[in-house]
Amino acid sequence: MTRSGSLVYDPAESTGSLHLGAARVLNGNWTGTSTVPSRGLYPHQWSWDSAFIAIGLRHLSPLRAQTELETLLGAQWADGRIPHIVFNPSVPLDAYFPSPDFWRSSTAGRAAGAPRTVQTSGIVQPPVHALAVWLVHQADPGLSRARSFLPRMYPRLAAWHRYLLHRRDLGGGGLASVVHPWEQGMDNSPCWDAPLSRVTPAPARSFRRADLDHGAPEDRPTDLDYGRYVRLATDYRDGEYADGGGEFAVEDPAFNALLIASEHALARIAQELGAAGTARHARAERLTAALVERLWDPAEGMFFCRDVYGETEGEGVGRGEGGGRVESGALGAEQRSRSSAHTPEQRSQSSALAKERHSPRGALIPERSVAGLLPLILPALPRDIAATLVGTASGPHFGLGGATRLVPSYDLTGDAFDPHRYWRGPAWFNTNWLLERGLRLHGEHARADGLRAALLDTAGESGFAEYVDPYTGEACGALGFSWTAALTLDLLHEPSGADQTDQVVSHPGRYAFDKTHSTTARSTTGHSAFDTGAKGGNRG
């Protein structure tokens, strides 16, 4: 153990080298108050990275895990949002783009309550934070209570969820929308191609891509897509980060599944603090029902993203208020070509029309992404849907337990599949870690064990890579990546897939782990797979 307590573990001899390697990665990326995803490519603090990192850090140093989350939530805006980047002022501005001088959080974000003492981005990332806070508390409850960790974190987490549930319900159906692909974490996913086709790209001369200094262009987003990312971020900033006026709004199944699981975790935190968690569990159940109603496609056997401003007639194939499908492929290419010719006046008119389209309709995006499998982490997911999702994950589109080493980020049979390009096919450790939990939660222990073994083997062999080829496990992106190392530690410390805490039966109809991980036991309070116990192309 170091004096700071950064190495607190006793690995078994057979796993010692993997433990030590993962710990070295996290120690090497530690700044003193937070952990960077990687020293070169991502030199600041990222929101959902820090949540996953804290989940692993709790096995090395619960104090450092608490500090990681405290630093992140210390940059929260007054409107409740947790920004997706907290910038390190000692890092040169040209080391990363978009840099603090692009986001201008302290000025452009003043109306939304951006902090004045720290520079941040203005967009968000998936809400994994309540899950992380709860797991970190459980790692050392005594330390947590002595430092009043939960009493300090709870109001911030509650404000964060309130922001998502109220400010971001842009589709009117109860789910949170992302307003930029970087917010969902899977930045370069083919799921964004159709909604991005409406966005006029920023001129290439107006920005410099720092990401290409660290990665091969063929593995990164195209210049056209990157220009659209910059345009969306610029418009959001120039609108003082007010929600609802942009051209891009998508309800994503993974983002909302993590919000639901975090609601369950927030209920557990409330109970720990002596309050009732019933209302939060009930809200999580309502959100689960909304997720199924709005994003589940029984014919395809998985969840799809919903383009809130997508056409439900004309160019799109609509299903009215119950759903809709937008066509991709050639039509998407035609739309992208047309959008690049839009004038500023046309773009302004398009934004105005977007405001008028806020309705419970929109259109499902028929692209199979790993995001459509991640609702498996939810305890109240109907059994038939959970079983169907397992079948889809194990089938030709994702190859779980068969064709692939790890589950890819995108459909193996899709026209846009690329095993090395960001989020358009490679396998990522955080999404596979979530799937491992979801499989185990729904009784698929053999599949979960196989995925766990593959994750551990691939992490070690790849040098804790950022992401890998789903077929071969070949390392891609940055090496010594923090969340890969952190989640490796979590799998090593919890080989059964979840901490074995006692369960108190109070909400019939939900399923979770009991001490023997039996899926026939009734859950206590809507526990998810986490109650016991995504970065992309340029990450913004």
C-alpha positions as CSV (number, residue, x, y, z in Angstrom):
1,M,0.0,0.0,0.0
2,T,1.3,3.5,-0.9
3,R,1.1,6.3,1.6
4,S,-1.9,7.7,-0.2
5,G,-3.6,4.3,-0.2
6,S,-3.5,3.9,-4.0
7,L,-2.7,0.2,-4.1
8,V,-5.0,-1.6,-1.7
9,Y,-5.5,-5.1,-3.0
10,D,-4.2,-8.6,-2.6
11,P,-4.4,-10.3,-6.0
12,A,-4.4,-14.1,-6.4
13,E,-1.1,-15.3,-7.8
14,S,-2.7,-16.4,-11.1
15,T,-4.2,-12.9,-11.7
16,G,-1.5,-10.8,-10.1
17,S,0.1,-9.6,-13.3
18,L,-3.2,-8.5,-14.7
19,H,-4.0,-6.7,-11.4
20,L,-0.7,-5.0,-11.3
21,G,-0.9,-4.0,-15.0
22,A,-4.3,-2.5,-14.5
23,A,-3.2,-0.7,-11.3
24,R,-0.2,0.7,-13.1
25,V,-2.4,2.2,-15.8
26,L,-4.6,3.9,-13.3
27,N,-1.7,5.2,-11.3
28,G,0.0,6.5,-14.5
29,N,-3.2,8.3,-15.5
30,W,-3.9,9.8,-12.1
31,T,-3.5,13.6,-11.9
32,G,-3.9,14.0,-8.1
33,T,-7.6,14.8,-8.2
34,S,-8.9,12.8,-11.2
35,T,-7.9,10.2,-13.9
36,V,-7.4,11.0,-17.5
37,P,-8.6,8.4,-20.0
38,S,-5.2,8.4,-21.6
39,R,-2.2,10.7,-21.3
40,G,-1.8,11.6,-25.0
41,L,-5.2,11.5,-26.7
42,Y,-7.5,12.5,-23.8
43,P,-5.6,14.8,-21.4
44,H,-8.6,16.0,-19.4
45,Q,-11.3,14.5,-17.2
46,W,-14.3,12.9,-19.0
47,S,-17.6,12.3,-17.3
48,W,-18.6,8.7,-18.0
49,D,-15.0,7.7,-18.0
50,S,-14.6,8.9,-14.4
51,A,-17.7,6.9,-13.4
52,F,-16.3,3.7,-14.8
53,I,-12.9,4.5,-13.5
54,A,-14.2,5.0,-10.0
55,I,-15.9,1.6,-10.1
56,G,-12.5,0.0,-10.7
57,L,-10.6,2.4,-8.4
58,R,-12.8,1.3,-5.4
59,H,-10.9,-1.9,-5.4
60,L,-7.5,-0.1,-5.1
61,S,-8.4,3.0,-3.1
62,P,-11.9,3.9,-2.0
63,L,-10.6,7.3,-1.1
64,R,-9.3,7.9,-4.6
65,A,-12.5,6.6,-6.1
66,Q,-14.5,9.1,-4.0
67,T,-12.1,11.9,-5.0
68,E,-12.6,11.0,-8.7
69,L,-16.3,11.5,-8.4
70,E,-16.1,14.5,-6.1
71,T,-13.9,16.3,-8.7
72,L,-16.3,15.6,-11.5
73,L,-19.4,16.6,-9.6
74,G,-17.7,19.7,-8.3
75,A,-17.9,21.0,-11.9
76,Q,-21.6,20.5,-12.1
77,W,-23.7,23.4,-13.5
78,A,-26.4,25.1,-11.5
79,D,-29.1,23.7,-13.9
80,G,-28.0,20.2,-12.9
81,R,-26.0,19.1,-15.9
82,I,-22.7,17.3,-15.4
83,P,-20.4,18.4,-18.2
84,H,-18.8,15.8,-20.3
85,I,-15.3,17.3,-20.0
86,V,-13.7,19.1,-17.0
87,F,-10.6,20.8,-18.4
88,N,-7.2,20.7,-16.8
89,P,-5.9,24.3,-16.9
90,S,-2.3,23.1,-17.1
91,V,-2.9,21.4,-20.4
92,P,-2.1,23.6,-23.5
93,L,-5.1,24.7,-25.5
94,D,-3.8,23.1,-28.7
95,A,-3.4,19.7,-27.1
96,Y,-7.1,18.9,-27.5
97,F,-10.0,20.2,-29.6
98,P,-12.6,21.4,-28.8
99,S,-10.7,23.2,-26.1
100,P,-12.0,25.5,-23.3
101,D,-11.8,28.5,-25.6
102,F,-14.2,26.8,-27.9
103,W,-16.8,25.9,-25.3
104,R,-16.6,29.3,-23.4
105,S,-18.5,27.7,-20.5
106,S,-18.0,30.5,-18.0
107,T,-19.5,33.1,-20.4
108,A,-21.8,31.2,-22.9
109,G,-23.0,29.0,-20.1
110,R,-23.6,31.7,-17.5
111,A,-27.4,31.6,-17.9
112,A,-27.4,27.8,-17.3
113,G,-25.2,28.2,-14.2
114,A,-21.8,27.1,-15.5
115,P,-19.1,27.3,-12.8
116,R,-16.8,30.3,-12.9
117,T,-13.8,28.7,-11.3
118,V,-13.3,25.8,-13.7
119,Q,-13.7,25.4,-17.4
120,T,-15.9,22.7,-18.8
121,S,-17.7,21.6,-22.0
122,G,-21.4,22.4,-22.3
123,I,-22.7,19.0,-23.3
124,V,-23.2,15.9,-21.1
125,Q,-22.5,12.1,-21.2
126,P,-24.4,9.0,-20.1
127,P,-25.6,9.1,-16.5
128,V,-23.5,6.3,-14.9
129,H,-22.7,8.5,-11.9
130,A,-25.2,7.3,-9.3
131,L,-24.2,3.7,-10.0
132,A,-20.6,4.6,-9.4
133,V,-21.3,6.6,-6.2
134,W,-23.3,3.7,-4.8
135,L,-20.7,1.1,-5.6
136,V,-17.9,3.3,-4.3
137,H,-19.8,3.8,-1.0
138,Q,-20.2,0.0,-0.7
139,A,-16.5,-0.5,-1.1
140,D,-15.8,1.1,2.2
141,P,-19.0,2.3,4.0
142,G,-17.0,3.4,7.1
143,L,-14.8,5.8,5.1
144,S,-17.8,7.0,3.1
145,R,-19.8,7.8,6.2
146,A,-16.8,9.4,7.9
147,R,-16.3,11.7,4.9
148,S,-20.1,12.3,4.5
149,F,-19.6,11.1,0.9
150,L,-23.3,10.2,0.2
151,P,-24.8,13.3,1.8
152,R,-22.6,15.4,-0.4
153,M,-23.2,13.5,-3.5
154,Y,-26.9,12.8,-3.3
155,P,-28.3,16.4,-3.9
156,R,-25.9,16.7,-6.9
157,L,-27.1,13.4,-8.4
158,A,-30.7,14.3,-7.8
159,A,-30.2,17.6,-9.6
160,W,-28.5,15.8,-12.5
161,H,-31.4,13.3,-12.9
162,R,-33.9,16.2,-12.6
163,Y,-32.1,18.0,-15.4
164,L,-32.2,15.0,-17.7
165,L,-35.8,14.0,-16.9
166,H,-37.2,17.6,-17.4
167,R,-34.9,19.7,-19.6
168,R,-34.1,16.8,-21.9
169,D,-37.5,15.2,-22.5
170,L,-37.5,16.8,-26.0
171,G,-39.7,14.0,-27.5
172,G,-42.5,14.4,-24.9
173,G,-42.5,10.6,-24.2
174,G,-40.7,10.6,-20.9
175,L,-37.2,9.7,-22.1
176,A,-34.1,11.9,-22.1
177,S,-32.7,13.0,-25.5
178,V,-29.1,13.6,-26.4
179,V,-28.5,16.8,-28.4
180,H,-25.1,15.8,-29.8
181,P,-23.6,12.5,-30.7
182,W,-20.8,13.1,-28.2
183,E,-23.3,13.0,-25.4
184,Q,-24.3,9.4,-26.0
185,G,-20.7,8.4,-25.8
186,M,-20.7,6.3,-29.0
187,D,-19.8,9.4,-31.0
188,N,-19.3,8.0,-34.5
189,S,-22.1,5.4,-34.5
190,P,-24.0,4.8,-37.8
191,C,-27.1,5.5,-35.7
192,W,-26.3,9.2,-36.1
193,D,-25.9,9.2,-39.8
194,A,-29.6,10.0,-40.7
195,P,-30.2,12.7,-38.0
196,L,-26.8,14.3,-38.8
197,S,-27.7,14.5,-42.4
198,R,-29.8,17.5,-41.6
199,V,-26.9,19.4,-40.1
200,T,-24.7,21.8,-42.2
201,P,-21.1,21.0,-41.4
202,A,-18.8,23.7,-40.1
203,P,-16.1,24.7,-42.7
204,A,-13.0,22.6,-42.4
205,R,-10.9,25.7,-42.1
206,S,-12.7,26.8,-39.0
207,F,-11.2,24.1,-36.7
208,R,-8.1,21.9,-36.4
209,R,-8.6,18.2,-35.5
210,A,-6.1,17.3,-32.7
211,D,-7.4,13.7,-32.7
212,L,-5.5,13.0,-35.9
213,D,-2.2,13.7,-34.2
214,H,-2.8,10.5,-32.1
215,G,-4.8,8.2,-34.4
216,A,-5.0,6.9,-38.0
217,P,-7.5,8.9,-40.1
218,E,-9.1,5.7,-41.3
219,D,-10.0,4.8,-37.7
220,R,-11.4,8.3,-36.9
221,P,-14.6,10.1,-37.9
222,T,-14.6,11.5,-41.4
223,D,-14.0,15.3,-41.9
224,L,-17.6,15.6,-43.0
225,D,-19.0,14.0,-39.8
226,Y,-16.5,16.0,-37.7
227,G,-17.7,19.2,-39.3
228,R,-21.2,18.4,-38.3
229,Y,-20.2,17.6,-34.7
230,V,-18.5,21.1,-34.6
231,R,-21.6,22.8,-36.1
232,L,-23.9,21.2,-33.5
233,A,-21.6,22.2,-30.7
234,T,-21.2,25.7,-32.0
235,D,-24.9,26.3,-32.3
236,Y,-25.5,24.9,-28.8
237,R,-22.9,27.2,-27.4
238,D,-24.2,30.2,-29.3
239,G,-27.6,29.5,-28.0
240,E,-26.2,29.7,-24.4
241,Y,-26.7,25.9,-24.0
242,A,-30.4,26.2,-23.9
243,D,-32.1,22.8,-24.6
244,G,-34.7,22.2,-27.3
245,G,-33.6,24.6,-30.1
246,G,-31.1,22.5,-32.1
247,E,-31.4,20.3,-35.1
248,F,-30.4,17.0,-33.4
249,A,-32.3,15.2,-30.7
250,V,-32.2,11.4,-30.3
251,E,-33.6,9.1,-27.6
252,D,-31.0,6.5,-27.1
253,P,-31.7,3.1,-25.4
254,A,-28.3,2.8,-23.7
255,F,-28.3,6.4,-22.3
256,N,-31.8,5.9,-20.9
257,A,-31.1,2.4,-19.6
258,L,-28.2,3.9,-17.6
259,L,-30.5,6.7,-16.4
260,I,-33.0,4.1,-15.2
261,A,-30.3,1.9,-13.5
262,S,-29.0,5.1,-11.9
263,E,-32.5,5.9,-10.6
264,H,-32.5,2.6,-8.8
265,A,-29.0,3.3,-7.4
266,L,-30.2,6.8,-6.3
267,A,-33.0,5.1,-4.4
268,R,-30.6,2.9,-2.6
269,I,-28.5,6.0,-1.7
270,A,-31.7,7.7,-0.4
271,Q,-32.4,4.7,1.8
272,E,-28.9,4.6,3.1
273,L,-29.5,8.3,4.2
274,G,-32.7,7.4,5.9
275,A,-35.2,8.5,3.3
276,A,-37.7,6.4,1.3
277,G,-36.6,5.3,-2.1
278,T,-40.0,4.2,-3.2
279,A,-40.7,7.1,-5.5
280,R,-37.4,6.7,-7.3
281,H,-38.0,3.0,-7.8
282,A,-41.5,3.8,-9.2
283,R,-40.0,6.4,-11.5
284,A,-37.4,3.9,-12.8
285,E,-40.3,1.4,-13.5
286,R,-42.2,4.1,-15.4
287,L,-39.1,4.9,-17.4
288,T,-38.6,1.2,-18.2
289,A,-42.1,1.1,-19.6
290,A,-41.5,4.2,-21.6
291,L,-38.3,2.7,-23.0
292,V,-40.1,-0.4,-24.2
293,E,-43.0,1.7,-25.6
294,R,-40.9,4.1,-27.5
295,L,-37.7,2.2,-28.5
296,W,-38.4,-1.5,-28.6
297,D,-38.9,-3.1,-32.0
298,P,-40.3,-6.7,-31.5
299,A,-39.9,-7.5,-35.2
300,E,-36.2,-6.8,-35.0
301,G,-35.7,-8.1,-31.5
302,M,-33.8,-5.1,-30.1
303,F,-34.1,-1.5,-29.1
304,F,-33.5,1.3,-31.6
305,C,-32.6,4.9,-31.2
306,R,-35.5,7.4,-31.9
307,D,-34.8,10.5,-34.0
308,V,-37.0,12.9,-32.2
309,Y,-37.1,15.3,-35.2
310,G,-37.2,12.5,-37.8
311,E,-39.8,12.3,-40.5
312,T,-42.8,10.0,-40.0
313,E,-44.1,10.4,-43.5
314,G,-42.7,11.4,-46.8
315,E,-39.1,10.4,-46.8
316,G,-39.4,8.4,-43.7
317,V,-41.5,5.3,-43.1
318,G,-43.8,6.3,-40.2
319,R,-45.6,4.4,-37.5
320,G,-47.4,7.4,-36.0
321,E,-47.1,8.1,-32.3
322,G,-46.2,4.5,-31.5
323,G,-43.0,4.7,-33.6
324,G,-41.5,5.3,-36.9
325,R,-38.6,4.2,-39.0
326,V,-36.2,6.3,-41.0
327,E,-34.4,5.0,-44.0
328,S,-30.6,5.1,-44.2
329,G,-28.1,4.0,-46.8
330,A,-28.6,5.7,-50.2
331,L,-31.3,8.1,-48.9
332,G,-29.0,9.1,-46.0
333,A,-26.2,9.8,-48.5
334,E,-28.6,11.9,-50.6
335,Q,-29.7,13.9,-47.6
336,R,-26.1,14.5,-46.4
337,S,-25.3,15.8,-49.9
338,R,-28.2,18.1,-49.8
339,S,-27.5,19.4,-46.3
340,S,-24.0,20.5,-47.2
341,A,-25.5,23.1,-49.6
342,H,-27.7,24.7,-47.0
343,T,-27.3,28.4,-46.5
344,P,-27.2,30.0,-43.0
345,E,-30.8,31.2,-43.6
346,Q,-32.0,27.7,-44.5
347,R,-30.2,26.3,-41.5
348,S,-31.9,28.9,-39.2
349,Q,-35.3,27.9,-40.7
350,S,-34.5,24.3,-40.2
351,S,-33.8,25.0,-36.5
352,A,-37.1,26.8,-36.2
353,L,-38.9,23.9,-37.7
354,A,-37.1,21.5,-35.3
355,K,-38.6,23.5,-32.4
356,E,-42.1,22.9,-33.8
357,R,-41.6,19.1,-34.1
358,H,-41.3,18.4,-30.4
359,S,-43.9,15.7,-30.1
360,P,-44.2,12.1,-28.9
361,R,-43.6,10.9,-32.4
362,G,-40.3,11.0,-34.2
363,A,-38.8,8.0,-36.0
364,L,-36.9,4.9,-35.0
365,I,-33.5,4.6,-36.7
366,P,-33.1,1.1,-38.1
367,E,-29.4,0.7,-37.3
368,R,-28.3,-2.1,-35.0
369,S,-26.0,-0.8,-32.3
370,V,-24.7,-2.3,-29.1
371,A,-26.7,0.5,-27.4
372,G,-29.8,-1.5,-28.4
373,L,-28.7,-4.4,-26.2
374,L,-27.8,-2.5,-23.1
375,P,-31.3,-2.4,-21.6
376,L,-30.4,-5.9,-20.4
377,I,-29.0,-4.2,-17.3
378,L,-32.5,-3.3,-16.2
379,P,-34.2,-5.5,-13.6
380,A,-37.8,-4.7,-14.6
381,L,-37.3,-5.5,-18.2
382,P,-40.0,-8.0,-19.3
383,R,-38.7,-11.5,-19.4
384,D,-39.6,-12.1,-23.0
385,I,-37.8,-9.0,-24.1
386,A,-34.7,-9.9,-22.1
387,A,-34.7,-13.4,-23.7
388,T,-35.1,-11.9,-27.1
389,L,-32.2,-9.5,-26.5
390,V,-30.0,-12.4,-25.5
391,G,-30.9,-14.2,-28.7
392,T,-30.1,-11.1,-30.8
393,A,-26.8,-10.6,-29.0
394,S,-25.9,-14.2,-29.7
395,G,-27.0,-14.2,-33.3
396,P,-25.3,-13.1,-36.6
397,H,-25.5,-9.4,-35.9
398,F,-23.3,-9.4,-32.8
399,G,-21.8,-12.9,-32.5
400,L,-21.8,-13.2,-28.7
401,G,-20.2,-16.4,-27.7
402,G,-19.6,-17.4,-31.3
403,A,-18.2,-15.4,-34.3
404,T,-16.7,-12.6,-32.2
405,R,-14.3,-12.4,-29.3
406,L,-16.2,-9.4,-27.8
407,V,-19.5,-7.9,-28.8
408,P,-19.0,-5.2,-31.5
409,S,-20.3,-1.7,-31.2
410,Y,-22.3,-2.1,-34.5
411,D,-24.0,-4.8,-36.5
412,L,-21.5,-7.2,-38.1
413,T,-23.8,-7.5,-41.1
414,G,-24.4,-3.8,-41.5
415,D,-23.3,-1.8,-44.5
416,A,-21.4,0.6,-42.3
417,F,-19.6,-2.0,-40.3
418,D,-15.8,-1.3,-39.9
419,P,-13.9,-3.4,-37.3
420,H,-11.5,-0.5,-36.6
421,R,-13.4,2.8,-37.1
422,Y,-14.6,4.4,-33.9
423,W,-18.0,3.0,-32.8
424,R,-18.8,1.7,-36.3
425,G,-17.8,-1.9,-35.4
426,P,-14.9,-2.2,-32.9
427,A,-15.6,-3.7,-29.4
428,W,-15.3,-1.5,-26.3
429,F,-14.7,-2.7,-22.8
430,N,-17.3,-0.6,-21.1
431,T,-20.2,-1.8,-23.2
432,N,-19.1,-5.4,-22.9
433,W,-18.8,-5.0,-19.1
434,L,-22.3,-3.7,-19.0
435,L,-23.5,-6.6,-21.1
436,E,-21.8,-9.1,-18.8
437,R,-23.7,-7.6,-15.9
438,G,-27.0,-7.7,-17.8
439,L,-26.5,-11.3,-18.9
440,R,-25.8,-12.4,-15.4
441,L,-28.8,-10.4,-14.0
442,H,-31.2,-12.3,-16.3
443,G,-29.8,-15.7,-15.5
444,E,-27.4,-16.2,-18.5
445,H,-24.5,-17.2,-16.3
446,A,-22.7,-19.4,-18.8
447,R,-22.7,-16.6,-21.4
448,A,-21.7,-14.0,-18.8
449,D,-18.8,-16.3,-17.7
450,G,-17.6,-16.6,-21.3
451,L,-17.8,-12.9,-21.9
452,R,-15.9,-12.2,-18.6
453,A,-13.1,-14.5,-19.6
454,A,-12.9,-12.9,-23.0
455,L,-12.8,-9.4,-21.5
456,L,-9.9,-10.3,-19.2
457,D,-7.9,-12.1,-21.8
458,T,-8.4,-9.3,-24.3
459,A,-7.6,-6.6,-21.8
460,G,-4.2,-8.2,-20.9
461,E,-3.2,-9.1,-24.5
462,S,-4.1,-5.7,-25.9
463,G,-2.2,-3.6,-23.3
464,F,-5.5,-2.3,-21.9
465,A,-6.5,-0.8,-25.3
466,E,-9.2,1.7,-25.7
467,Y,-11.0,-0.6,-28.1
468,V,-10.3,-3.7,-30.2
469,D,-11.1,-5.5,-33.3
470,P,-14.2,-7.6,-32.3
471,Y,-13.0,-10.7,-34.2
472,T,-9.3,-10.8,-33.3
473,G,-8.9,-8.6,-30.2
474,E,-6.3,-6.5,-32.0
475,A,-5.6,-3.3,-30.1
476,C,-6.9,-0.1,-31.5
477,G,-6.9,3.5,-30.3
478,A,-5.0,4.5,-27.2
479,L,-3.1,1.9,-25.1
480,G,-3.1,2.0,-21.3
481,F,-6.7,3.2,-21.4
482,S,-8.2,4.0,-17.9
483,W,-11.7,2.5,-18.1
484,T,-10.3,-0.7,-19.7
485,A,-7.9,-1.1,-16.7
486,A,-10.6,-0.1,-14.2
487,L,-13.2,-2.5,-15.4
488,T,-10.6,-5.3,-15.6
489,L,-10.0,-4.7,-11.9
490,D,-13.7,-4.9,-11.2
491,L,-14.1,-8.2,-13.1
492,L,-11.0,-9.6,-11.3
493,H,-12.4,-8.6,-7.9
494,E,-15.9,-9.7,-8.6
495,P,-15.6,-12.8,-10.7
496,S,-19.3,-13.7,-10.2
497,G,-20.3,-10.5,-11.8
498,A,-21.6,-8.6,-8.9
499,D,-21.0,-7.9,-5.2
500,Q,-22.9,-10.4,-3.0
501,T,-24.9,-8.1,-0.8
502,D,-28.1,-9.1,1.0
503,Q,-31.4,-8.4,-0.7
504,V,-34.6,-7.3,1.1
505,V,-37.8,-8.3,-0.6
506,S,-40.1,-5.3,-1.0
507,H,-41.0,-5.0,-4.7
508,P,-42.4,-8.1,-6.2
509,G,-42.0,-8.6,-9.9
510,R,-38.4,-7.5,-10.1
511,Y,-35.4,-9.7,-10.2
512,A,-31.9,-9.3,-9.0
513,F,-29.1,-11.3,-7.3
514,D,-29.5,-12.9,-4.0
515,K,-26.5,-14.3,-2.2
516,T,-26.4,-17.3,-4.5
517,H,-27.2,-15.2,-7.6
518,S,-30.5,-17.0,-8.1
519,T,-32.7,-15.4,-10.7
520,T,-35.8,-16.8,-9.0
521,A,-35.4,-14.6,-6.0
522,R,-37.5,-11.5,-5.8
523,S,-35.6,-8.3,-5.7
524,T,-35.5,-5.9,-2.9
525,T,-36.1,-2.5,-4.4
526,G,-35.7,-2.8,-8.1
527,H,-32.1,-3.6,-8.0
528,S,-30.1,-3.6,-11.2
529,A,-27.0,-5.7,-11.8
530,F,-25.1,-2.9,-10.2
531,D,-27.0,-2.5,-7.0
532,T,-24.9,-5.3,-5.7
533,G,-21.6,-4.4,-5.5
534,A,-19.0,5.4,-23.7
535,K,-15.9,8.3,-26.0
536,G,-15.9,8.1,-29.2
537,G,-14.4,9.5,-32.4
538,N,-13.1,12.6,-30.8
539,R,-15.1,12.6,-27.6
540,G,-15.9,16.3,-28.0
